[in-house]
Amino acid sequence: MSLDPDYLEYPKRGRGMDHGYYPYNSLFDREPLQWADDKKLLIWPVISLEYFPMVPNDDPFRAPGHMQTAYPDYRHYTAREYGTRIGIYRLLGAFEKVGATVSVAANSVIADRYPQLIKEIISAGHEIIAHSTDMNGTIASGMDEADERALIEDALSTLERSIGKRPRGWLSIARSQSFNTAKLLAEAGVEYMCDWVNDELPYGFQTDGGAITNIPLNHELSDRQIINVQQQSIDSYAQQMRDAADWLLMETEPYGGRMLPMHLTPYIMGLPYRISGFETLIAGFAKQKNIGFARGDSILDSWKAQQ
């Protein structure tokens, strides 16, 4: 069966990613980055703080981890709520022990449902980034642009009212974007997004709505992917994170500073049979002089200052 002659025609065909957001650029051809305090590797913890409505929305798609059985799905609902009641506090406590502040990607409805939790996160020195409205607030191509713009503004303005300032970062649900998302985020004043995973350092985007930076939040090393999807143990997760850190540290010698994202889910990593192994992992990182922990906004500012 032959293809339609127009099948392979694409108006933005070109080297790299077939778009005009940024030019192709190898990680190994860039000017070396220097992180503060002589750190060679910055670990960027991002905790996804999520609220799952009891009734899932399948348009444009059902978010990963959403309700799965017949209504009311109390089994999955309460398992997810475990993250906002218990798991988040265990994770924040683990980072407090090593003196690290982190990025918390929060659904904006969290600010209305659990305002005290948001206050505690901010008072501890952590950063809040926007993670849509709730876990029904998914984005994909085909979504009406006005509806997507309204969803983004709703999430940002709700969090702004809660924390007193506009979130600088954005993480889409499942890292899913439409063709308009980057432009709409830039128009809304978002300084960085975490959805594109094709790099290991920040890089600049140019959109019709202005400039925005992407700080890649690796999917393959997330606790959801390793522990839930691949059904591996906390020991396996920890070893993979150590392996990644070792390799990136090796690359810092000829190529300069590196970054290691650490994407965490409170109802996954915050369980009592995993948190000890996680605390051991980050305590080991904290003991290494050339490794530091950083929030996304700090990484953004440092990267921008060196461009």
Secondary structure, 3 states (H helix, E strand, C coil): CCCCCCCCCCCCCCCCCCCCCCCCCCHHHCCCCCCHHHCCEEEEEEEEECCCCCCCCCCCCCCCCCCCCCCCCHHHHHHHHHHHHHHHHHHHHHHHHCCCCCEEEECCHHHHHCHHHHHHHHHCCCEEEECCCCCCCCCCCCCCHHHHHHHHHHHHHHHHHHHCCCCCEECCHHHCCCCCHHHHHHHCCCCEECCCCCCCCCEEEEECCEEEEECCCCCCCCHHHHHHHCCCCHHHHHHHHHHHHHHHHHHHHHHCCEEEEEEECHHHHCCHHHHHHHHHHHHHHHCCCCEEECCHHHHHHHHHHCC
